[in-house]
Amino acid sequence: MDRFQEMQVFVRIADRRSFSLAAEDLQIPRATVTNLIKRLEQRLGVRLLERTTRQVRMTHDGEAYYHRCLRLLTDLEEAESSFRDAPPKGLLRVNLQGTLARHFVMPALGEFLAQYPDITLHVGEDDRLVDLVREGVDCVLRAGVLQDSSLIGRQIALLEQVTVASPAYLERHGVPNTLDDLKDHYAVNYVSSATGRASGLDFQAGEETVDLQLRSKISVTGADLYTGAAISGLGLVQVPRYRIEKELAEGRLHIVLPDSPPPRMPVSVLYPQNRQLSARVRVFSQWLAARFVALVPGPKERS
């Protein structure tokens, strides 16, 4: 193996903190990975990795070498791609928020793979925060305000949101006509995986956004549970409209306070701050952006 491959394997081990996971990612034998790192350390004359039965971590020399390898590997990949005008290739690990994946991404993912046949995708589904470097993920697709300052986000869409409740709930508690009426109402609390706290309900009132904490009898941690609780008559919820178009059409949910809607929800592709975008991540981000532009109506497009 040449030095480029040695650096590539070392970086993957450092990211994944595991020889076995690095070997799996790079699709080479575990023994080959072990022998390659031994030769690399012998040639450099330093120890790069500390191995224990539970984990692998970098030494001080390993950290210095790691950051230099990152720059060199990125520069080399970009240089080869630009001079050869070669299409991006290799394994791309992405993690998608579940409802976004099912509604926007998966139905057309075959088009992306047909356009870039040399890319192999590994797709995970999560709502939680993902440690991209440690878990070996190249990028994630998430809805909501960016919380992790160690990540760079490219906003690709703004989703219309609505406040809704079931007919049974509105029959019991009445239809709120103003924000002041909400003092007599209940909300379904959605507990953020990032903070562990329940988020309030947000309403646009002119140029301002009003954050209200309503009484609640139930808290949930998943998007499907959140919508399900509203359908069951347990309180008001605020959700992107695309998720509940069917329930609205069937009359199982009704929009309330349409003149004071929640702010639009940003959708972003996120990747590590200390990494230059690889060609694979760049074309996938561009494809996702085009996909959302085609499917998500702008503020004035919905009647």
Contacts in CASP RR format, 6 or more apart in sequence:
PFRMAT RR
TARGET T0000
AUTHOR 0000-0000-0000
METHOD contacts of the structure
MODEL  1
MDRFQEMQVFVRIADRRSFSLAAEDLQIPRATVTNLIKRLEQRLGVRLLE
RTTRQVRMTHDGEAYYHRCLRLLTDLEEAESSFRDAPPKGLLRVNLQGTL
ARHFVMPALGEFLAQYPDITLHVGEDDRLVDLVREGVDCVLRAGVLQDSS
LIGRQIALLEQVTVASPAYLERHGVPNTLDDLKDHYAVNYVSSATGRASG
LDFQAGEETVDLQLRSKISVTGADLYTGAAISGLGLVQVPRYRIEKELAE
GRLHIVLPDSPPPRMPVSVLYPQNRQLSARVRVFSQWLAARFVALVPGPK
ERS
1 9 0 8 1.000
1 36 0 8 1.000
4 73 0 8 1.000
4 76 0 8 1.000
5 36 0 8 1.000
6 36 0 8 1.000
6 39 0 8 1.000
6 40 0 8 1.000
7 69 0 8 1.000
7 72 0 8 1.000
7 73 0 8 1.000
8 26 0 8 1.000
8 73 0 8 1.000
9 22 0 8 1.000
9 26 0 8 1.000
9 28 0 8 1.000
9 33 0 8 1.000
9 36 0 8 1.000
9 37 0 8 1.000
10 37 0 8 1.000
10 40 0 8 1.000
10 48 0 8 1.000
10 49 0 8 1.000
10 65 0 8 1.000
10 66 0 8 1.000
10 69 0 8 1.000
11 66 0 8 1.000
11 69 0 8 1.000
11 70 0 8 1.000
11 73 0 8 1.000
12 22 0 8 1.000
12 25 0 8 1.000
12 26 0 8 1.000
12 136 0 8 1.000
13 19 0 8 1.000
13 22 0 8 1.000
13 33 0 8 1.000
13 37 0 8 1.000
13 49 0 8 1.000
13 56 0 8 1.000
14 49 0 8 1.000
14 56 0 8 1.000
14 58 0 8 1.000
14 62 0 8 1.000
14 66 0 8 1.000
15 22 0 8 1.000
15 133 0 8 1.000
15 134 0 8 1.000
15 136 0 8 1.000
16 22 0 8 1.000
16 25 0 8 1.000
16 134 0 8 1.000
16 135 0 8 1.000
16 136 0 8 1.000
17 55 0 8 1.000
17 56 0 8 1.000
17 57 0 8 1.000
17 134 0 8 1.000
18 55 0 8 1.000
18 56 0 8 1.000
19 30 0 8 1.000
19 33 0 8 1.000
19 34 0 8 1.000
19 37 0 8 1.000
19 51 0 8 1.000
19 56 0 8 1.000
20 30 0 8 1.000
21 136 0 8 1.000
22 33 0 8 1.000
23 29 0 8 1.000
23 30 0 8 1.000
23 32 0 8 1.000
23 33 0 8 1.000
25 91 0 8 1.000
25 93 0 8 1.000
25 136 0 8 1.000
26 33 0 8 1.000
27 91 0 8 1.000
37 48 0 8 1.000
37 49 0 8 1.000
40 48 0 8 1.000
41 47 0 8 1.000
41 48 0 8 1.000
41 49 0 8 1.000
44 65 0 8 1.000
46 59 0 8 1.000
46 61 0 8 1.000
46 62 0 8 1.000
46 65 0 8 1.000
47 59 0 8 1.000
47 61 0 8 1.000
47 62 0 8 1.000
48 58 0 8 1.000
48 59 0 8 1.000
48 61 0 8 1.000
48 62 0 8 1.000
48 65 0 8 1.000
49 56 0 8 1.000
49 57 0 8 1.000
49 58 0 8 1.000
49 59 0 8 1.000
49 62 0 8 1.000
50 56 0 8 1.000
50 57 0 8 1.000
50 58 0 8 1.000
50 59 0 8 1.000
58 66 0 8 1.000
70 274 0 8 1.000
70 275 0 8 1.000
74 275 0 8 1.000
74 276 0 8 1.000
74 278 0 8 1.000
77 278 0 8 1.000
77 279 0 8 1.000
78 276 0 8 1.000
78 279 0 8 1.000
80 86 0 8 1.000
81 88 0 8 1.000
81 279 0 8 1.000
87 116 0 8 1.000
87 118 0 8 1.000
88 116 0 8 1.000
88 118 0 8 1.000
88 119 0 8 1.000
88 278 0 8 1.000
88 279 0 8 1.000
88 280 0 8 1.000
88 282 0 8 1.000
88 283 0 8 1.000
89 116 0 8 1.000
89 118 0 8 1.000
89 119 0 8 1.000
89 280 0 8 1.000
90 118 0 8 1.000
90 119 0 8 1.000
90 120 0 8 1.000
90 280 0 8 1.000
91 119 0 8 1.000
91 120 0 8 1.000
91 121 0 8 1.000
91 122 0 8 1.000
92 119 0 8 1.000
92 120 0 8 1.000
92 121 0 8 1.000
92 122 0 8 1.000
92 138 0 8 1.000
92 280 0 8 1.000
92 281 0 8 1.000
92 284 0 8 1.000
93 122 0 8 1.000
93 136 0 8 1.000
93 137 0 8 1.000
93 138 0 8 1.000
94 121 0 8 1.000
94 122 0 8 1.000
94 123 0 8 1.000
94 124 0 8 1.000
94 137 0 8 1.000
94 138 0 8 1.000
94 139 0 8 1.000
94 140 0 8 1.000
94 141 0 8 1.000
94 284 0 8 1.000
95 123 0 8 1.000
95 124 0 8 1.000
95 125 0 8 1.000
95 126 0 8 1.000
95 130 0 8 1.000
95 137 0 8 1.000
95 139 0 8 1.000
95 140 0 8 1.000
95 141 0 8 1.000
96 105 0 8 1.000
96 123 0 8 1.000
96 124 0 8 1.000
96 125 0 8 1.000
96 126 0 8 1.000
96 140 0 8 1.000
96 141 0 8 1.000
97 125 0 8 1.000
97 126 0 8 1.000
97 127 0 8 1.000
97 140 0 8 1.000
97 141 0 8 1.000
97 142 0 8 1.000
97 143 0 8 1.000
98 125 0 8 1.000
98 126 0 8 1.000
98 127 0 8 1.000
98 223 0 8 1.000
99 223 0 8 1.000
99 224 0 8 1.000
99 243 0 8 1.000
100 141 0 8 1.000
100 142 0 8 1.000
100 143 0 8 1.000
100 267 0 8 1.000
101 123 0 8 1.000
101 125 0 8 1.000
101 141 0 8 1.000
103 242 0 8 1.000
103 243 0 8 1.000
104 291 0 8 1.000
104 292 0 8 1.000
104 295 0 8 1.000
105 141 0 8 1.000
105 288 0 8 1.000
105 291 0 8 1.000
108 291 0 8 1.000
109 121 0 8 1.000
109 123 0 8 1.000
112 119 0 8 1.000
112 121 0 8 1.000
112 284 0 8 1.000
112 287 0 8 1.000
113 119 0 8 1.000
113 121 0 8 1.000
115 287 0 8 1.000
116 283 0 8 1.000
119 280 0 8 1.000
119 283 0 8 1.000
119 284 0 8 1.000
126 140 0 8 1.000
127 193 0 8 1.000
127 222 0 8 1.000
127 223 0 8 1.000
128 193 0 8 1.000
129 147 0 8 1.000
129 148 0 8 1.000
129 193 0 8 1.000
129 194 0 8 1.000
130 137 0 8 1.000
130 140 0 8 1.000
132 138 0 8 1.000
132 139 0 8 1.000
132 140 0 8 1.000
132 151 0 8 1.000
132 270 0 8 1.000
132 271 0 8 1.000
132 272 0 8 1.000
133 272 0 8 1.000
138 271 0 8 1.000
138 278 0 8 1.000
138 280 0 8 1.000
138 281 0 8 1.000
139 269 0 8 1.000
139 270 0 8 1.000
139 271 0 8 1.000
139 281 0 8 1.000
139 284 0 8 1.000
139 285 0 8 1.000
140 269 0 8 1.000
140 270 0 8 1.000
140 271 0 8 1.000
141 267 0 8 1.000
141 268 0 8 1.000
141 269 0 8 1.000
141 270 0 8 1.000
141 288 0 8 1.000
142 267 0 8 1.000
142 268 0 8 1.000
142 270 0 8 1.000
143 159 0 8 1.000
143 240 0 8 1.000
143 265 0 8 1.000
143 266 0 8 1.000
143 267 0 8 1.000
143 268 0 8 1.000
144 265 0 8 1.000
144 266 0 8 1.000
144 267 0 8 1.000
144 268 0 8 1.000
145 266 0 8 1.000
146 153 0 8 1.000
146 266 0 8 1.000
146 268 0 8 1.000
146 270 0 8 1.000
147 194 0 8 1.000
147 195 0 8 1.000
148 194 0 8 1.000
148 270 0 8 1.000
149 273 0 8 1.000
150 272 0 8 1.000
150 273 0 8 1.000
151 270 0 8 1.000
151 271 0 8 1.000
151 272 0 8 1.000
151 273 0 8 1.000
152 270 0 8 1.000
152 271 0 8 1.000
152 272 0 8 1.000
152 273 0 8 1.000
153 268 0 8 1.000
153 269 0 8 1.000
153 270 0 8 1.000
153 271 0 8 1.000
154 268 0 8 1.000
154 269 0 8 1.000
154 270 0 8 1.000
154 285 0 8 1.000
154 289 0 8 1.000
155 266 0 8 1.000
155 267 0 8 1.000
155 268 0 8 1.000
156 267 0 8 1.000
156 268 0 8 1.000
156 269 0 8 1.000
156 285 0 8 1.000
156 288 0 8 1.000
156 289 0 8 1.000
156 292 0 8 1.000
156 293 0 8 1.000
157 266 0 8 1.000
157 267 0 8 1.000
157 289 0 8 1.000
157 292 0 8 1.000
157 293 0 8 1.000
157 296 0 8 1.000
158 264 0 8 1.000
158 265 0 8 1.000
158 266 0 8 1.000
158 267 0 8 1.000
158 296 0 8 1.000
158 298 0 8 1.000
158 299 0 8 1.000
159 240 0 8 1.000
159 241 0 8 1.000
159 242 0 8 1.000
159 264 0 8 1.000
159 265 0 8 1.000
159 266 0 8 1.000
159 267 0 8 1.000
159 296 0 8 1.000
160 240 0 8 1.000
160 241 0 8 1.000
160 242 0 8 1.000
160 261 0 8 1.000
160 264 0 8 1.000
160 297 0 8 1.000
160 298 0 8 1.000
160 299 0 8 1.000
160 302 0 8 1.000
161 238 0 8 1.000
161 239 0 8 1.000
161 240 0 8 1.000
161 241 0 8 1.000
161 261 0 8 1.000
161 262 0 8 1.000
161 263 0 8 1.000
161 264 0 8 1.000
161 265 0 8 1.000
162 238 0 8 1.000
162 239 0 8 1.000
162 241 0 8 1.000
162 244 0 8 1.000
162 255 0 8 1.000
162 258 0 8 1.000
162 261 0 8 1.000
162 262 0 8 1.000
163 201 0 8 1.000
163 203 0 8 1.000
163 236 0 8 1.000
163 237 0 8 1.000
163 238 0 8 1.000
163 255 0 8 1.000
163 256 0 8 1.000
163 257 0 8 1.000
163 261 0 8 1.000
163 262 0 8 1.000
164 230 0 8 1.000
164 236 0 8 1.000
164 237 0 8 1.000
164 238 0 8 1.000
164 239 0 8 1.000
164 244 0 8 1.000
164 247 0 8 1.000
164 248 0 8 1.000
164 253 0 8 1.000
164 254 0 8 1.000
164 255 0 8 1.000
164 256 0 8 1.000
165 230 0 8 1.000
165 233 0 8 1.000
165 235 0 8 1.000
165 236 0 8 1.000
165 237 0 8 1.000
165 253 0 8 1.000
165 254 0 8 1.000
165 256 0 8 1.000
166 230 0 8 1.000
166 231 0 8 1.000
166 232 0 8 1.000
166 233 0 8 1.000
166 235 0 8 1.000
166 252 0 8 1.000
166 253 0 8 1.000
166 254 0 8 1.000
167 251 0 8 1.000
167 252 0 8 1.000
167 254 0 8 1.000
168 233 0 8 1.000
169 186 0 8 1.000
169 230 0 8 1.000
169 233 0 8 1.000
169 234 0 8 1.000
169 235 0 8 1.000
169 236 0 8 1.000
170 254 0 8 1.000
170 256 0 8 1.000
173 184 0 8 1.000
173 185 0 8 1.000
173 186 0 8 1.000
175 256 0 8 1.000
176 182 0 8 1.000
176 184 0 8 1.000
176 185 0 8 1.000
176 256 0 8 1.000
176 257 0 8 1.000
177 257 0 8 1.000
178 257 0 8 1.000
179 203 0 8 1.000
179 205 0 8 1.000
179 210 0 8 1.000
179 212 0 8 1.000
179 257 0 8 1.000
179 260 0 8 1.000
182 201 0 8 1.000
182 212 0 8 1.000
182 214 0 8 1.000
182 236 0 8 1.000
185 214 0 8 1.000
185 215 0 8 1.000
185 235 0 8 1.000
185 236 0 8 1.000
186 214 0 8 1.000
186 215 0 8 1.000
186 216 0 8 1.000
186 217 0 8 1.000
186 234 0 8 1.000
186 235 0 8 1.000
186 236 0 8 1.000
187 200 0 8 1.000
187 201 0 8 1.000
187 214 0 8 1.000
187 215 0 8 1.000
187 216 0 8 1.000
187 235 0 8 1.000
187 236 0 8 1.000
187 237 0 8 1.000
188 216 0 8 1.000
188 218 0 8 1.000
188 219 0 8 1.000
188 220 0 8 1.000
188 226 0 8 1.000
188 229 0 8 1.000
188 230 0 8 1.000
188 234 0 8 1.000
188 235 0 8 1.000
188 236 0 8 1.000
188 237 0 8 1.000
189 198 0 8 1.000
189 199 0 8 1.000
189 200 0 8 1.000
189 216 0 8 1.000
189 218 0 8 1.000
189 219 0 8 1.000
189 220 0 8 1.000
190 198 0 8 1.000
190 199 0 8 1.000
190 219 0 8 1.000
190 220 0 8 1.000
190 221 0 8 1.000
190 222 0 8 1.000
190 226 0 8 1.000
190 237 0 8 1.000
191 197 0 8 1.000
191 198 0 8 1.000
191 199 0 8 1.000
191 219 0 8 1.000
191 220 0 8 1.000
191 221 0 8 1.000
192 198 0 8 1.000
192 199 0 8 1.000
193 221 0 8 1.000
198 216 0 8 1.000
198 219 0 8 1.000
200 211 0 8 1.000
200 212 0 8 1.000
200 213 0 8 1.000
200 214 0 8 1.000
201 211 0 8 1.000
201 212 0 8 1.000
201 213 0 8 1.000
201 214 0 8 1.000
201 236 0 8 1.000
201 238 0 8 1.000
201 262 0 8 1.000
202 209 0 8 1.000
202 210 0 8 1.000
202 211 0 8 1.000
202 212 0 8 1.000
202 238 0 8 1.000
202 262 0 8 1.000
202 263 0 8 1.000
203 209 0 8 1.000
203 210 0 8 1.000
203 212 0 8 1.000
203 257 0 8 1.000
203 260 0 8 1.000
203 261 0 8 1.000
203 262 0 8 1.000
204 210 0 8 1.000
204 260 0 8 1.000
204 261 0 8 1.000
204 262 0 8 1.000
204 263 0 8 1.000
205 260 0 8 1.000
209 263 0 8 1.000
210 260 0 8 1.000
214 236 0 8 1.000
216 235 0 8 1.000
217 234 0 8 1.000
217 235 0 8 1.000
218 229 0 8 1.000
218 234 0 8 1.000
218 235 0 8 1.000
220 226 0 8 1.000
220 229 0 8 1.000
223 239 0 8 1.000
223 243 0 8 1.000
226 237 0 8 1.000
226 239 0 8 1.000
227 237 0 8 1.000
227 239 0 8 1.000
227 243 0 8 1.000
227 244 0 8 1.000
227 247 0 8 1.000
229 235 0 8 1.000
229 237 0 8 1.000
230 236 0 8 1.000
230 237 0 8 1.000
230 239 0 8 1.000
230 253 0 8 1.000
231 247 0 8 1.000
231 252 0 8 1.000
231 253 0 8 1.000
236 256 0 8 1.000
238 262 0 8 1.000
240 265 0 8 1.000
241 248 0 8 1.000
242 296 0 8 1.000
244 253 0 8 1.000
247 253 0 8 1.000
248 254 0 8 1.000
248 255 0 8 1.000
264 299 0 8 1.000
267 292 0 8 1.000
269 284 0 8 1.000
269 285 0 8 1.000
269 288 0 8 1.000
269 289 0 8 1.000
271 277 0 8 1.000
271 281 0 8 1.000
277 285 0 8 1.000
END
